[in-house]
Amino acid sequence: MIEVKRVQTGVRIEATLLKVLKGLAESKDLSLGDLLEGICLHAFEGKAPFSRATRARIGQLRQVYGLKLTAADSHRLADAPRRAVRRAVRHMPRGR
């Protein structure tokens, strides 16, 4: 194991994307932070972070949580008005 210094951070992220990430982390028995670290470290080296089986699980989680965003949407996202965000989160399907 490699010891690292971790810091607590506040990050704003799209609501359904976060639900999928949390679901994936839970299914892999990882913390959300560990999952994000792994994704980033793979991406920094141009490596795919997920196996075919994990991508299939992500597809299932995308359907459950209604994540329709794709890589093509990256860098084109704008914040919804606060009222719309609260309504969307309140009507989101629940996972396990």
Secondary structure as GFF3:
##gff-version 3
##sequence-region A 1 96
A	DSSP	alpha_helix	15	27	.	.	.	ID=ss1
A	DSSP	alpha_helix	32	44	.	.	.	ID=ss2
A	DSSP	alpha_helix	52	65	.	.	.	ID=ss3
A	DSSP	three_ten_helix	71	73	.	.	.	ID=ss4
A	DSSP	alpha_helix	82	90	.	.	.	ID=ss5
###
